[in-house]
Amino acid sequence: MHVCRFDSASHLVGRARTYAAVKAAVLNAGRFSIFEATHTAESARLFTRLRDDPELEVFELGYPWIGVKLRAVKE
């Protein structure tokens, strides 16, 4: 049996589900899914903030995945 999971930060619940914790989990995974990003209004706010974070590069992967990595530091 194969179980598909479409999340990177769903293990973070309650007070543990802060922007910093979600950002770290998504960066560690290198991606998040549109399903987890739109699961609740709170998730939508967190993942919209991730998309707009100037430290992050967000890019399309195959549906339903969105890739995430740190932007290169310009010197």
N, C-alpha and C positions, 0 to 999 in steps of 0.2 A: 504494500500500500504506500502511496506517495501523498503527502499532505502539503498543499501549497499554502504558503503564508505570504501575505502582502502587507507586511509591516516592518518597521525598523525601530519603532519607539513605543509600541503598545504595552511593553512591560513596565513602563513608567506610568504610575497611577497616583492619584491623590496629590499630596504635597511634593512627591518626588517628580511630578510632571511639570518641571519648570522649563523655561525657554533654554537655559544653559544645558540642562540634562537632555532635552530632546535634540538640541543641536549636536551635542557630543555623540549621541547614539546614531544619529543620521550620518554624521561624518565618519564614524566607525564603520557603518554599513556601506557608506558610499552611495546611498540611494534611499528613497522613500517612495511609497506608492500613492497614487491619487486617491485610492480607497481610504487609506489612513489619514490623508490630509483633509478629507472632506467628511470624515466619520461623524464629527460633532462640530458645533459652532466654535468651541474652544480649540479643537484641533485645527480648524480652518484658520483661526487667528494665529496660532503658533507657526503653522507651515507657510502662511503668507509672510510672516515676519522672517522666516528662513529664506524664502525666495528673495526678499528685499534686503537681506543682510549684505553689506558691502564687503565683508570678509569672505563670502562664499561665492563660488561659481556654480550655478544651477543650470542643468542642461537636460535635454530630452534623451531618454533611453527608450527601449521598446515598451509600448503600453503594457501595464499601467505605471511603469517606473519613471522616476525623475532622478537623475544623477546629481550628486552634490560633492564638491571638493573645495578645499581652501584655495582662494585665489593666490597666484604667485605674487610675492612681495616685489614691488618695483623699487629699484634703488636709484 
